[in-house]
């Protein structure tokens, strides 16, 4: 970890200051960091030029979205992008490829090898998918990775727990007996512990009607809260 000291007046919480990494082509990318005693503390081994930004980002179709804050925070950090100019499409489902790309951007992860799964080699997120496979966050099915499949809510919880373990984050002990959703019996056994953990950490909550809806699609709106809350708990933003 490297620390970059920023004057307190520049780091004022009210100005929405974020730290970004400048790529060789001049574009900006996310930089995983937290703020400790008035300093940006980078959580990456990637060297390069880092810049302070106060630029905000919003989308015309999230004005009434309950997760508007999370979407805007991730967008200005270059972790999520819109679907088109000023359009976020918050109700659309998130594919395994898209979800992988967002996680990889957020923690600045690099793949060590070429994509190993036949159905993902030509995918636009082939490198990001491979990076998550290598750290055990994403699992394949035989020689299939299914990058275009929509991520379900229970799958997202499982992936977040695996990510925490990769990052060696201290986690509280939980039991799947703590699950109090009205449809808890529909949650796959292999995901119950992960969902109980995400619920305890406030990363995942149920629907307004008391269900968790484990097999429902993870929407782009819901995904923004999951990633924001997870990165905050991991002290990477």
C-alpha positions as CSV (number, residue, x, y, z in Angstrom):
1,X,0.0,0.0,0.0
2,X,1.2,3.5,-0.8
3,X,0.0,6.7,0.8
4,X,-0.4,10.0,-1.0
5,X,-0.8,13.1,1.3
6,X,-3.4,15.6,0.1
7,X,-3.9,18.9,1.9
8,X,-7.0,19.0,4.1
9,X,-8.7,21.8,2.2
10,X,-8.5,19.8,-1.0
11,X,-9.8,16.7,0.7
12,X,-12.9,18.4,2.2
13,X,-15.7,15.8,2.3
14,X,-18.2,18.3,0.9
15,X,-16.4,18.6,-2.5
16,X,-16.7,15.0,-3.6
17,X,-13.0,14.6,-4.2
18,X,-11.9,11.2,-5.6
19,X,-8.6,9.7,-6.6
20,X,-8.2,8.2,-10.1
21,X,-5.4,6.6,-12.0
22,X,-4.3,8.0,-15.4
23,X,-3.7,5.4,-18.0
24,X,-1.0,5.5,-20.7
25,X,-3.5,6.7,-23.3
26,X,-4.5,9.6,-21.1
27,X,-7.9,8.3,-20.0
28,X,-8.8,7.9,-16.3
29,X,-9.6,4.6,-14.4
30,X,-10.6,3.6,-11.0
31,X,-8.1,3.5,-8.2
32,X,-8.8,1.5,-5.0
33,X,-8.2,3.6,-1.9
34,X,-9.4,4.7,1.4
35,X,-8.9,8.0,3.3
36,X,-7.0,7.9,6.6
37,X,-6.1,11.0,8.6
38,X,-6.4,13.3,5.6
39,X,-4.4,11.0,3.2
40,X,-5.4,8.9,0.3
41,X,-4.1,5.4,1.0
42,X,-3.9,3.4,-2.2
43,X,-4.8,-0.3,-2.1
44,X,-3.0,-1.3,-5.2
45,X,0.4,-2.5,-6.4
46,X,-0.1,-0.8,-9.7
47,X,2.3,2.2,-10.2
48,X,1.6,5.2,-12.3
49,X,0.2,8.7,-12.2
50,X,-2.7,9.4,-9.9
51,X,-4.9,12.4,-10.1
52,X,-7.5,14.1,-7.9
53,X,-10.9,14.7,-9.5
54,X,-14.0,16.5,-8.4
55,X,-16.0,15.7,-11.5
56,X,-19.4,14.4,-10.8
57,X,-21.5,12.0,-13.0
58,X,-25.2,11.2,-13.2
59,X,-27.7,9.7,-15.6
60,X,-31.1,11.0,-16.7
61,X,-32.9,7.7,-15.9
62,X,-31.8,7.4,-12.2
63,X,-33.5,10.5,-10.8
64,X,-36.0,8.5,-8.9
65,X,-33.9,5.4,-8.3
66,X,-33.5,4.3,-4.7
67,X,-29.8,3.6,-5.4
68,X,-29.0,6.9,-7.1
69,X,-26.3,7.8,-4.6
70,X,-24.4,4.5,-5.1
71,X,-24.6,4.7,-8.9
72,X,-23.3,8.3,-8.9
73,X,-20.5,7.5,-6.5
74,X,-19.3,4.5,-8.5
75,X,-19.7,6.4,-11.8
76,X,-17.4,9.3,-10.7
77,X,-14.9,6.7,-9.6
78,X,-15.0,5.1,-13.1
79,X,-16.2,1.8,-11.7
80,X,-19.5,1.7,-13.5
81,X,-20.4,3.2,-16.9
82,X,-23.6,4.1,-18.5
83,X,-25.3,2.1,-21.3
84,X,-25.4,5.1,-23.6
85,X,-25.0,8.9,-23.3
86,X,-26.6,9.9,-20.0
87,X,-28.4,6.5,-19.7
88,X,-27.7,4.0,-17.0
89,X,-30.6,1.5,-17.5
90,X,-30.9,0.7,-13.7
91,X,-33.5,-2.0,-14.1
92,X,-31.5,-4.1,-16.5
93,X,-29.9,-7.3,-15.3
94,X,-26.1,-7.6,-14.9
95,X,-24.2,-10.3,-16.8
96,X,-21.3,-12.3,-15.3
97,X,-19.0,-10.5,-17.7
98,X,-20.3,-7.0,-16.7
99,X,-20.2,-7.8,-13.0
100,X,-16.6,-9.2,-13.3
101,X,-15.5,-6.0,-15.1
102,X,-16.9,-3.8,-12.3
103,X,-15.2,-5.8,-9.6
104,X,-11.9,-5.9,-11.5
105,X,-12.0,-2.1,-12.0
106,X,-12.8,-1.5,-8.4
107,X,-9.9,-3.5,-7.0
108,X,-7.5,-2.9,-9.8
109,X,-7.0,-6.6,-10.5
110,X,-5.0,-8.0,-13.4
111,X,-5.3,-11.5,-15.0
112,X,-2.1,-13.6,-15.0
113,X,-3.0,-15.8,-17.9
114,X,-5.1,-15.8,-21.1
115,X,-8.8,-16.7,-20.8
116,X,-9.1,-20.5,-20.3
117,X,-12.8,-21.0,-21.0
118,X,-13.9,-21.6,-24.6
119,X,-17.1,-19.6,-24.4
120,X,-15.3,-16.5,-22.9
121,X,-12.3,-16.2,-25.1
122,X,-14.0,-13.8,-27.5
123,X,-16.0,-12.0,-24.9
124,X,-15.2,-8.3,-24.4
125,X,-14.6,-9.0,-20.7
126,X,-12.4,-12.0,-21.3
127,X,-9.5,-10.7,-19.2
128,X,-11.7,-9.5,-16.4
129,X,-13.5,-12.8,-16.2
130,X,-10.1,-14.7,-16.2
131,X,-8.9,-12.4,-13.4
132,X,-11.8,-13.4,-11.1
133,X,-11.4,-17.1,-12.1
134,X,-7.8,-16.9,-11.0
135,X,-8.6,-15.6,-7.5
136,X,-11.5,-18.0,-7.0
137,X,-14.3,-15.5,-7.1
138,X,-15.8,-16.9,-10.3
139,X,-16.3,-20.6,-11.0
140,X,-16.8,-22.3,-14.4
141,X,-19.0,-25.2,-15.3
142,X,-16.9,-27.7,-17.1
143,X,-15.3,-25.7,-20.0
144,X,-18.1,-23.1,-19.8
145,X,-17.9,-19.8,-18.0
146,X,-21.2,-18.4,-19.3
147,X,-20.1,-14.7,-19.5
148,X,-23.5,-13.6,-20.9
149,X,-25.6,-15.2,-18.2
150,X,-27.4,-12.9,-15.8
151,X,-26.1,-12.9,-12.3
152,X,-28.7,-13.9,-9.7
153,X,-28.9,-12.3,-6.3
154,X,-27.7,-15.4,-4.5
155,X,-24.8,-15.8,-6.9
156,X,-23.8,-12.2,-6.3
157,X,-23.7,-12.7,-2.5
158,X,-21.5,-15.8,-3.0
159,X,-19.1,-13.9,-5.2
160,X,-18.8,-11.1,-2.7
161,X,-18.0,-13.5,0.1
162,X,-15.3,-15.1,-2.1
163,X,-13.9,-11.6,-2.9
164,X,-13.7,-10.7,0.8
165,X,-11.8,-14.0,1.4
166,X,-9.3,-13.2,-1.4
167,X,-8.8,-9.7,0.1
168,X,-8.2,-11.3,3.5
169,X,-10.9,-9.2,5.1
170,X,-11.9,-10.0,8.7
171,X,-15.4,-11.2,8.6
172,X,-17.9,-11.8,11.5
173,X,-19.1,-15.3,12.1
174,X,-22.6,-16.0,10.9
175,X,-25.1,-18.8,10.7
176,X,-27.6,-19.5,8.0
177,X,-30.1,-19.8,10.8
178,X,-29.9,-16.0,11.0
179,X,-31.7,-15.7,7.7
180,X,-35.2,-14.2,8.3
181,X,-36.4,-13.9,4.7
182,X,-39.9,-15.2,4.0
183,X,-38.5,-17.3,1.1
184,X,-35.4,-18.6,3.0
185,X,-36.3,-22.1,2.0
186,X,-35.7,-21.2,-1.7
187,X,-32.1,-20.1,-1.1
188,X,-29.6,-22.7,-2.4
189,X,-27.8,-24.4,0.5
190,X,-24.4,-23.4,-0.9
191,X,-25.4,-19.7,-0.8
192,X,-27.1,-19.4,2.6
193,X,-24.0,-18.6,4.6
194,X,-23.0,-16.0,2.0
195,X,-26.4,-14.3,2.1
196,X,-26.5,-14.4,5.9
197,X,-23.1,-12.6,5.9
198,X,-24.1,-10.0,3.3
199,X,-27.3,-9.3,5.3
200,X,-25.3,-8.9,8.6
201,X,-22.9,-6.5,6.9
202,X,-25.7,-4.5,5.3
203,X,-24.5,-5.2,1.8
204,X,-27.6,-7.2,0.7
205,X,-31.1,-6.7,2.0
206,X,-34.4,-8.3,1.1
207,X,-37.3,-7.0,-1.0
208,X,-40.0,-4.8,0.5
209,X,-42.3,-7.8,0.8
210,X,-39.8,-9.7,3.0
211,X,-38.4,-12.0,0.4
212,X,-34.8,-12.3,-0.6
213,X,-35.6,-13.5,-4.1
214,X,-32.4,-15.6,-4.5
215,X,-33.0,-16.5,-8.1
216,X,-34.1,-13.1,-9.2
217,X,-31.7,-11.1,-11.4
218,X,-29.3,-8.7,-9.9
219,X,-30.2,-5.4,-11.5
220,X,-27.7,-2.7,-12.4
221,X,-29.3,-0.5,-9.7
222,X,-29.0,-3.2,-7.0
223,X,-25.4,-4.0,-8.1
224,X,-24.3,-0.5,-7.4
225,X,-25.3,-0.8,-3.8
226,X,-23.7,-4.2,-3.4
227,X,-20.3,-3.1,-4.9
228,X,-20.3,0.3,-3.0
229,X,-21.1,-1.3,0.4
230,X,-18.6,-4.2,-0.2
231,X,-15.8,-1.8,-1.2
232,X,-16.5,0.4,1.8
233,X,-16.4,-2.6,4.2
234,X,-13.2,-3.7,2.6
235,X,-11.8,-0.1,3.0
236,X,-11.1,0.2,-0.7
237,X,-13.1,3.4,-1.2
